[in-house]
Amino acid sequence: MNEQLDNLGIVVVGASGDLATKKIFPALFALYCQGWLPEKFRVFGFARSELNDAEFRRRITEHLTCRYVPGESCEQRMGEFLAKCRYVQGAYDSRDSFLDLYQVMRETEDGESANRLYYLAIPPSVFVDVARAIGDAGLVSCGPGEPWSRVVIEKPFGRDRESSDELTQALSQVFSESQTYRIDHYLGKEVIQNLLVLRFANIVFEPLWNNKFIESVHIVWKENIGLEGRGGYFDQYGIIRDVMQNHLLQILALVAMEPPARLDPVNIATEKAKVLRCVPPLSLDDVVLGQYGESERSGRRSPGYLDDSSVPSDSITPTYAATRLRIGCPRWEGVPFLISAGKGLDARMTKIIIRFRSVSGNMFCELGGCPTPNELSIRVQPDEAIYLSLTNKVPGMGMTLQPRDLDLQYKEAFAEVIPDAYESLLLDVIEGDRSLFIQKNELEAAWDVFTPVLHEIERRRVKPEPYEFGSEGPAAVGKLTP
C-alpha cells in the first residue's frame, strides 16, 4: 500500500441521503478547512438520484458550517471544496455504473495513481451488492506498492450472529479485514476516546477499577424524540439492534476491558473482545422491553410509535430496552452493569455512571451524616463532561456533610473547537488507524451476547410494555435496578 500519495479519491455511496449530506460531507469540509486532507483530494458522490454536479453541490452546501474558518474566508474555502466535488448517478448493483464512476475519477485525477476511500452511506441490505459491483469494476487495489483502498460501513452489521458472519464473509470477497472500517460514531466522540486515558493515565482510578470498590455501572442512552422519518428502518431492527448491541456494548467494553499491552488496533480490539466474551448470553429474564405510546403534556399531543404511518399497526418492535449484564471475570465478579436505551423519553442524554461502594464502618455515620457513595459520571451528550461526586463538609459550625461535584465541562475547559465524531473517524480512515473501529472478533463477541435473547423475543412475539411519550420509560425497569 502507498500511504504517501497526495492523490485521494473519496467516494460516498448514497451521497444524496441524510447521513451523507448532514454528517459525512460536513466532516470532510471541516477536515479540509483544517488542512487534514491530502493536497490532491477529490470527493465523488454516487447515488441513484438524478442530479448534476451543480445540484449535488447545492445539496451539500446546505449543511456545511464555518466553525473552523469564520467570516469571508469561509465562503472562499467552501467554493474551493465544492469545486472538488463531482456526482455520478447509477445503480448500486451495477458494475457498469461503477465503471462510469471510475471514468469520472480518472478524468479529475489526470491519470495519476490515487488512494481510494469508499464510504457506504446506504442501507445494510445493499452493502454486499455495492461491494461486489465495486470489486467487479476493478476499483479495489491491495497489492504491495499499490495505492490503498478502504471501505467504511455503518451499523447495523447484520441482525444476529449468523447474518453478521454472512455479511463479513461476503464483504471479505472484495475488501480484506484490514481494508474494512466498521464505524460506530460514538467511538469518535471525545469523551469516549478519553475513556482509556481516564482509566490508564490517572493512577487514582485504575487501583479502584474493580469489584472491591465499584458497586455498579450504569450506561444510559435517551432520546426525547420519536422516529424522525426513520420508521421503515427502525421497525425492522428495534432499539436493541439500533443502539444497545453496538453503541452501548462498545462503551461497556471500554469501561470494563483489561489494560491493552499496547495502544494499537489489534491489542485494543483483543481486550474488548475478551471482556465481551465474559458476558453470558442474555435471556428474557434479563431484559425489559417498552414501546412509547401517545401522550398529552402541557396541552401538546405527542403521537405514539404505532401512530407513525411507516410502522405497522400491530408492530411489537421495542423502542425501549434495559438489561442487567454480569461480567464473568475476576475484576467484575458480582458487579451489575445496567444498560438502557429508549426513544420518546423525557430527555436527550447519554451517560456512564460508575457508582463506588459505601465505606463500611464510616466514622462520620456516628455523627448522623453517613457519606453519600462517590460517583463518577461521564456525560457523552449533550455537552461532553466528567463529574466526580465527593462528600464535603458544609462550611459553618458543626459537622454537616453534603455531596458536591468536581466537574470537567469540555466546552469550558478546552479552548479548541471540539471536533464532530465523524471528523475524527474519517481522518483515522485516511491515516489507516483502525483503533476506533470495530474489529471482526469484537463484533462476533457482541452478537453472541444479544443473539439468543433477540431470537427468543421474536419467536415468542414478546409484547413490549407501553409507556407515555416524554416519560422516563416503562415502570418494569425497576426490577433490574441493583
C-alpha positions as semicolon CSV with decimal commas, in nm:
position;residue;x (nm);y (nm);z (nm)
1;M;0,000;0,000;0,000
2;N;0,115;0,352;-0,071
3;E;0,028;0,576;0,226
4;Q;0,225;0,872;0,090
5;L;0,026;0,952;-0,225
6;D;-0,112;1,306;-0,238
7;N;-0,400;1,185;-0,456
8;L;-0,708;1,067;-0,268
9;G;-1,047;0,984;-0,414
10;I;-1,326;0,980;-0,154
11;V;-1,635;0,802;-0,286
12;V;-1,955;0,846;-0,087
13;V;-2,209;0,586;-0,198
14;G;-2,558;0,703;-0,101
15;A;-2,447;1,062;-0,148
16;S;-2,798;1,208;-0,168
17;G;-2,911;1,066;0,167
18;D;-2,930;1,228;0,510
19;L;-2,621;1,060;0,654
20;A;-2,406;1,181;0,367
21;T;-2,541;1,535;0,345
22;K;-2,573;1,602;0,719
23;K;-2,266;1,421;0,854
24;I;-2,012;1,297;0,601
25;F;-1,975;1,596;0,369
26;P;-1,969;1,849;0,658
27;A;-1,699;1,637;0,825
28;L;-1,492;1,629;0,505
29;F;-1,528;2,006;0,469
30;A;-1,415;2,053;0,830
31;L;-1,107;1,838;0,765
32;Y;-1,034;2,041;0,451
33;C;-1,059;2,371;0,641
34;Q;-0,808;2,244;0,898
35;G;-0,563;2,119;0,637
36;W;-0,605;1,749;0,718
37;L;-0,689;1,628;0,367
38;P;-0,418;1,548;0,109
39;E;-0,340;1,823;-0,136
40;K;-0,492;1,640;-0,433
41;F;-0,814;1,506;-0,286
42;R;-1,141;1,470;-0,473
43;V;-1,490;1,385;-0,348
44;F;-1,722;1,174;-0,563
45;G;-2,087;1,134;-0,476
46;F;-2,262;0,823;-0,608
47;A;-2,634;0,752;-0,572
48;R;-2,948;0,658;-0,762
49;S;-3,093;1,012;-0,752
50;E;-3,078;1,203;-1,079
51;L;-2,859;1,505;-1,002
52;N;-2,599;1,701;-1,194
53;D;-2,283;1,839;-1,035
54;A;-2,439;2,180;-0,963
55;E;-2,747;2,029;-0,795
56;F;-2,526;1,796;-0,594
57;R;-2,309;2,083;-0,473
58;R;-2,613;2,287;-0,372
59;R;-2,740;1,993;-0,168
60;I;-2,403;1,960;0,006
61;T;-2,380;2,332;0,081
62;E;-2,696;2,335;0,294
63;H;-2,519;2,158;0,580
64;L;-2,162;2,292;0,560
65;T;-2,063;2,509;0,857
66;C;-1,790;2,767;0,916
67;R;-1,674;2,653;1,261
68;Y;-1,308;2,647;1,161
69;V;-1,294;2,937;0,913
70;P;-1,517;3,227;1,021
71;G;-1,601;3,525;0,807
72;E;-1,531;3,582;0,440
73;S;-1,260;3,318;0,424
74;C;-1,525;3,051;0,483
75;E;-1,704;3,134;0,160
76;Q;-1,377;3,108;-0,028
77;R;-1,288;2,772;0,129
78;M;-1,639;2,645;0,063
79;G;-1,605;2,732;-0,303
80;E;-1,269;2,555;-0,323
81;F;-1,410;2,245;-0,154
82;L;-1,721;2,228;-0,373
83;A;-1,508;2,259;-0,686
84;K;-1,351;1,926;-0,588
85;C;-1,690;1,752;-0,562
86;R;-1,841;1,555;-0,852
87;Y;-2,154;1,343;-0,880
88;V;-2,230;1,021;-1,067
89;Q;-2,577;0,870;-1,092
90;G;-2,604;0,494;-1,109
91;A;-2,746;0,168;-0,978
92;Y;-2,595;0,022;-0,662
93;D;-2,559;-0,329;-0,804
94;S;-2,430;-0,227;-1,146
95;R;-2,071;-0,287;-1,250
96;D;-2,126;-0,053;-1,544
97;S;-2,239;0,229;-1,313
98;F;-1,917;0,199;-1,114
99;L;-1,717;0,193;-1,436
100;D;-1,886;0,526;-1,516
101;L;-1,771;0,648;-1,175
102;Y;-1,419;0,526;-1,248
103;Q;-1,414;0,721;-1,574
104;V;-1,506;1,044;-1,392
105;M;-1,243;0,974;-1,128
106;R;-0,970;0,922;-1,386
107;E;-1,065;1,244;-1,565
108;T;-1,023;1,451;-1,249
109;E;-0,702;1,276;-1,139
110;D;-0,513;1,347;-1,462
111;G;-0,425;0,981;-1,494
112;E;-0,220;0,974;-1,173
113;S;-0,244;0,692;-0,919
114;A;-0,474;0,764;-0,625
115;N;-0,575;0,609;-0,295
116;R;-0,946;0,527;-0,263
117;L;-1,183;0,562;0,031
118;Y;-1,533;0,418;-0,018
119;Y;-1,796;0,524;0,235
120;L;-2,113;0,312;0,212
121;A;-2,377;0,554;0,344
122;I;-2,652;0,317;0,236
123;P;-2,895;0,068;0,392
124;P;-2,722;-0,252;0,508
125;S;-2,938;-0,454;0,270
126;V;-2,730;-0,328;-0,025
127;F;-2,379;-0,336;0,131
128;V;-2,285;-0,659;-0,044
129;D;-2,430;-0,559;-0,383
130;V;-2,232;-0,235;-0,379
131;A;-1,910;-0,401;-0,265
132;R;-1,938;-0,665;-0,538
133;A;-2,006;-0,403;-0,805
134;I;-1,703;-0,201;-0,689
135;G;-1,491;-0,515;-0,698
136;D;-1,622;-0,630;-1,036
137;A;-1,538;-0,286;-1,179
138;G;-1,177;-0,335;-1,069
139;L;-1,179;-0,039;-0,830
140;V;-1,014;-0,212;-0,533
141;S;-0,637;-0,241;-0,506
142;C;-0,443;-0,413;-0,230
143;G;-0,112;-0,531;-0,374
144;P;0,234;-0,427;-0,249
145;G;0,321;-0,076;-0,361
146;E;-0,027;-0,015;-0,499
147;P;-0,250;0,271;-0,381
148;W;-0,467;0,170;-0,086
149;S;-0,840;0,103;-0,097
150;R;-1,055;0,120;0,219
151;V;-1,426;0,080;0,281
152;V;-1,633;0,229;0,563
153;I;-1,961;0,064;0,659
154;E;-2,223;0,179;0,910
155;K;-2,410;-0,031;1,165
156;P;-2,612;-0,242;1,198
157;F;-2,364;-0,509;1,093
158;G;-2,627;-0,779;1,048
159;R;-2,934;-0,874;1,253
160;D;-2,774;-1,150;1,461
161;R;-2,453;-1,351;1,479
162;E;-2,534;-1,563;1,174
163;S;-2,626;-1,274;0,943
164;S;-2,329;-1,072;1,070
165;D;-2,094;-1,358;0,984
166;E;-2,253;-1,386;0,639
167;L;-2,207;-1,012;0,580
168;T;-1,844;-1,027;0,693
169;Q;-1,777;-1,324;0,466
170;A;-1,943;-1,160;0,164
171;L;-1,756;-0,831;0,210
172;S;-1,429;-1,019;0,253
173;Q;-1,456;-1,136;-0,109
174;V;-1,387;-0,775;-0,211
175;F;-1,223;-0,600;0,086
176;S;-0,988;-0,768;0,331
177;E;-1,044;-0,727;0,706
178;S;-0,758;-0,474;0,720
179;Q;-0,933;-0,268;0,450
180;T;-1,271;-0,273;0,629
181;Y;-1,362;0,003;0,874
182;R;-1,682;-0,069;1,068
183;I;-1,776;0,271;1,201
184;D;-1,958;0,342;1,526
185;H;-1,968;0,720;1,556
186;Y;-1,996;0,702;1,936
187;L;-1,636;0,579;1,943
188;G;-1,532;0,906;1,778
189;K;-1,683;1,126;2,048
190;E;-1,413;1,300;2,250
191;V;-1,532;1,182;2,590
192;I;-1,543;0,820;2,469
193;Q;-1,194;0,850;2,319
194;N;-1,090;0,979;2,661
195;L;-1,209;0,667;2,847
196;L;-0,883;0,478;2,812
197;V;-0,686;0,790;2,904
198;L;-0,905;0,848;3,210
199;R;-0,861;0,488;3,323
200;F;-0,498;0,417;3,248
201;A;-0,322;0,757;3,257
202;N;-0,454;0,854;3,602
203;I;-0,322;0,640;3,885
204;V;-0,609;0,748;4,109
205;F;-0,861;0,537;3,913
206;E;-0,705;0,209;3,800
207;P;-0,643;0,066;4,153
208;L;-1,013;0,129;4,232
209;W;-1,148;0,000;3,898
210;N;-1,274;-0,339;4,021
211;N;-1,543;-0,514;4,222
212;K;-1,379;-0,435;4,555
213;F;-1,453;-0,065;4,514
214;I;-1,720;-0,034;4,240
215;E;-2,078;-0,125;4,329
216;S;-2,245;-0,086;3,988
217;V;-2,210;0,062;3,641
218;H;-2,499;0,224;3,451
219;I;-2,486;0,317;3,083
220;V;-2,791;0,521;2,985
221;W;-2,898;0,636;2,637
222;K;-3,206;0,855;2,600
223;E;-3,374;1,038;2,314
224;N;-3,666;1,273;2,364
225;I;-3,780;1,239;2,004
226;G;-3,959;0,971;1,807
227;L;-3,872;0,818;1,472
228;E;-3,792;1,137;1,280
229;G;-3,864;0,975;0,944
230;R;-3,676;0,651;1,020
231;G;-3,982;0,436;1,088
232;G;-3,926;0,194;0,800
233;Y;-3,570;0,123;0,908
234;F;-3,629;0,127;1,283
235;D;-3,923;-0,113;1,280
236;Q;-3,705;-0,375;1,111
237;Y;-3,431;-0,351;1,373
238;G;-3,562;-0,210;1,702
239;I;-3,374;-0,039;1,983
240;I;-3,155;-0,338;2,078
241;R;-3,001;-0,373;1,732
242;D;-3,004;0,002;1,665
243;V;-2,832;0,118;1,985
244;M;-2,759;-0,143;2,253
245;Q;-2,571;-0,412;2,062
246;N;-2,332;-0,154;1,915
247;H;-2,306;0,190;2,083
248;L;-2,369;0,080;2,440
249;L;-2,185;-0,251;2,429
250;Q;-1,882;-0,074;2,283
251;I;-1,891;0,174;2,573
252;L;-1,924;-0,115;2,818
253;A;-1,619;-0,283;2,665
254;L;-1,408;0,031;2,706
255;V;-1,521;0,070;3,067
256;A;-1,461;-0,295;3,160
257;M;-1,167;-0,415;2,947
258;E;-0,827;-0,502;3,088
259;P;-0,532;-0,274;3,003
260;P;-0,412;-0,347;2,648
261;A;-0,047;-0,441;2,603
262;R;-0,014;-0,152;2,359
263;L;-0,243;0,123;2,232
264;D;-0,280;-0,021;1,883
265;P;-0,589;-0,151;1,700
266;V;-0,509;-0,521;1,747
267;N;-0,442;-0,504;2,121
268;I;-0,738;-0,276;2,195
269;A;-0,977;-0,495;1,994
270;T;-0,838;-0,809;2,160
271;E;-0,908;-0,679;2,511
272;K;-1,255;-0,553;2,414
273;A;-1,340;-0,892;2,265
274;K;-1,205;-1,072;2,573
275;V;-1,428;-0,882;2,814
276;L;-1,734;-0,918;2,587
277;R;-1,677;-1,294;2,577
278;C;-1,701;-1,289;2,957
279;V;-2,060;-1,160;2,934
280;P;-2,306;-1,454;2,941
281;P;-2,570;-1,452;2,664
282;L;-2,884;-1,270;2,777
283;S;-3,223;-1,429;2,836
284;L;-3,570;-1,274;2,860
285;D;-3,542;-1,262;3,238
286;D;-3,255;-1,016;3,198
287;V;-3,444;-0,772;2,975
288;V;-3,725;-0,515;3,000
289;L;-3,885;-0,400;2,673
290;G;-4,105;-0,098;2,612
291;Q;-4,280;0,087;2,333
292;Y;-4,384;0,453;2,359
293;G;-4,747;0,547;2,319
294;E;-4,917;0,879;2,268
295;S;-4,921;1,139;2,542
296;E;-5,051;1,487;2,610
297;R;-4,837;1,721;2,815
298;S;-4,890;2,095;2,863
299;G;-5,167;2,085;2,606
300;R;-4,945;1,931;2,340
301;R;-5,020;1,586;2,200
302;S;-4,730;1,362;2,103
303;P;-4,815;1,066;1,879
304;G;-4,727;0,712;1,978
305;Y;-4,500;0,474;1,792
306;L;-4,792;0,295;1,626
307;D;-4,930;0,629;1,501
308;D;-4,640;0,659;1,257
309;S;-4,760;0,584;0,904
310;S;-4,443;0,385;0,825
311;V;-4,497;0,148;1,120
312;P;-4,738;-0,150;1,101
313;S;-5,037;-0,102;1,332
314;D;-4,963;-0,430;1,512
315;S;-4,587;-0,377;1,548
316;I;-4,426;-0,511;1,866
317;T;-4,086;-0,358;1,792
318;P;-3,940;-0,219;2,117
319;T;-3,847;0,148;2,133
320;Y;-3,701;0,096;2,482
321;A;-3,488;-0,179;2,629
322;A;-3,296;-0,223;2,951
323;T;-3,085;-0,513;3,065
324;R;-2,862;-0,612;3,352
325;L;-2,540;-0,782;3,247
326;R;-2,281;-0,965;3,452
327;I;-1,918;-0,993;3,350
328;G;-1,773;-1,327;3,449
329;C;-1,414;-1,226;3,510
330;P;-1,230;-1,166;3,839
331;R;-1,221;-0,787;3,808
332;W;-1,600;-0,755;3,778
333;E;-1,738;-1,058;3,961
334;G;-2,065;-0,955;4,129
335;V;-2,082;-0,604;3,977
336;P;-2,405;-0,541;3,780
337;F;-2,382;-0,347;3,455
338;L;-2,720;-0,190;3,376
339;I;-2,758;-0,060;3,021
340;S;-3,072;0,105;2,889
341;A;-3,176;0,281;2,570
342;G;-3,500;0,439;2,463
343;K;-3,675;0,677;2,228
344;G;-3,960;0,910;2,320
345;L;-3,826;0,963;2,672
346;D;-3,802;1,267;2,900
347;A;-3,457;1,388;2,789
348;R;-3,181;1,361;2,531
349;M;-2,883;1,223;2,716
350;T;-2,612;0,958;2,710
351;K;-2,427;0,899;3,035
352;I;-2,198;0,649;3,205
353;I;-2,241;0,631;3,584
354;I;-1,983;0,442;3,789
355;R;-2,108;0,409;4,147
356;F;-1,848;0,330;4,411
357;R;-1,919;0,131;4,725
358;S;-2,000;0,287;5,060
359;V;-1,722;0,296;5,315
360;S;-1,804;0,033;5,575
361;G;-1,795;0,142;5,939
362;N;-1,751;0,503;5,837
363;M;-1,670;0,722;6,136
364;F;-1,895;1,003;6,011
365;C;-2,207;0,786;6,048
366;E;-2,170;0,822;6,425
367;L;-2,230;1,193;6,378
368;G;-2,559;1,127;6,197
369;G;-2,434;1,200;5,847
370;C;-2,311;0,894;5,658
371;P;-2,129;1,000;5,339
372;T;-2,304;0,950;5,006
373;P;-2,123;0,692;4,790
374;N;-1,891;0,851;4,533
375;E;-1,999;0,851;4,169
376;L;-1,800;0,911;3,853
377;S;-2,036;1,033;3,581
378;I;-1,926;1,069;3,220
379;R;-2,174;1,261;3,007
380;V;-2,140;1,176;2,640
381;Q;-2,420;1,405;2,521
382;P;-2,534;1,674;2,529
383;D;-2,225;1,880;2,615
384;E;-1,950;1,634;2,699
385;A;-1,845;1,644;3,064
386;I;-1,698;1,440;3,351
387;Y;-1,825;1,469;3,709
388;L;-1,686;1,316;4,027
389;S;-1,911;1,343;4,331
390;L;-1,731;1,388;4,662
391;T;-1,865;1,422;5,015
392;N;-1,768;1,754;5,172
393;K;-1,817;1,937;5,500
394;V;-2,061;2,226;5,461
395;P;-1,891;2,546;5,583
396;G;-2,014;2,655;5,924
397;M;-2,048;2,524;6,276
398;G;-2,092;2,154;6,333
399;M;-2,026;1,862;6,102
400;T;-2,280;1,864;5,821
401;L;-2,189;1,657;5,516
402;Q;-2,305;1,718;5,162
403;P;-2,213;1,569;4,823
404;R;-2,067;1,810;4,568
405;D;-1,934;1,756;4,216
406;L;-1,590;1,819;4,080
407;D;-1,665;1,880;3,713
408;L;-1,481;1,897;3,386
409;Q;-1,700;2,053;3,118
410;Y;-1,530;2,018;2,784
411;K;-1,657;2,341;2,629
412;E;-1,534;2,542;2,927
413;A;-1,210;2,355;2,989
414;F;-1,077;2,345;2,634
415;A;-1,041;2,643;2,404
416;E;-1,021;2,422;2,097
417;V;-1,325;2,354;1,883
418;I;-1,445;2,006;1,976
419;P;-1,448;1,806;1,652
420;D;-1,753;1,613;1,544
421;A;-1,713;1,237;1,580
422;Y;-1,725;1,187;1,203
423;E;-1,435;1,429;1,157
424;S;-1,211;1,226;1,387
425;L;-1,314;0,893;1,241
426;L;-1,280;0,993;0,876
427;L;-0,931;1,125;0,944
428;D;-0,845;0,792;1,109
429;V;-0,960;0,607;0,796
430;I;-0,745;0,829;0,576
431;E;-0,445;0,773;0,805
432;G;-0,509;0,398;0,830
433;D;-0,573;0,396;1,205
434;R;-0,832;0,127;1,295
435;S;-0,817;0,179;1,675
436;L;-1,165;0,333;1,697
437;F;-1,330;0,093;1,452
438;I;-1,499;-0,236;1,534
439;Q;-1,290;-0,541;1,453
440;K;-1,428;-0,879;1,350
441;N;-1,354;-1,055;1,680
442;E;-1,530;-0,796;1,898
443;L;-1,827;-0,783;1,658
444;E;-1,869;-1,159;1,694
445;A;-1,848;-1,138;2,074
446;A;-2,104;-0,856;2,085
447;W;-2,357;-1,050;1,877
448;D;-2,309;-1,358;2,097
449;V;-2,438;-1,156;2,394
450;F;-2,762;-1,048;2,227
451;T;-2,846;-1,307;1,959
452;P;-3,017;-1,562;2,189
453;V;-3,249;-1,306;2,350
454;L;-3,330;-1,143;2,016
455;H;-3,432;-1,481;1,876
456;E;-3,638;-1,553;2,188
457;I;-3,817;-1,217;2,167
458;E;-3,907;-1,280;1,803
459;R;-4,001;-1,646;1,848
460;R;-4,235;-1,571;2,139
461;R;-4,354;-1,239;1,992
462;V;-4,294;-1,064;2,324
463;K;-4,512;-0,757;2,354
464;P;-4,327;-0,453;2,491
465;E;-4,467;-0,265;2,791
466;P;-4,629;0,065;2,687
467;Y;-4,501;0,394;2,825
468;E;-4,603;0,752;2,757
469;F;-4,402;0,962;2,515
470;G;-4,197;1,203;2,726
471;S;-4,189;0,980;3,034
472;E;-3,893;0,804;3,199
473;G;-3,983;0,475;3,031
474;P;-4,164;0,157;3,138
475;A;-4,214;0,103;3,510
476;A;-4,089;-0,257;3,494
477;V;-3,729;-0,138;3,457
478;G;-3,722;-0,110;3,835
479;K;-3,685;-0,487;3,863
480;L;-3,338;-0,461;3,706
481;T;-3,204;-0,194;3,940
482;P;-2,936;-0,333;4,169
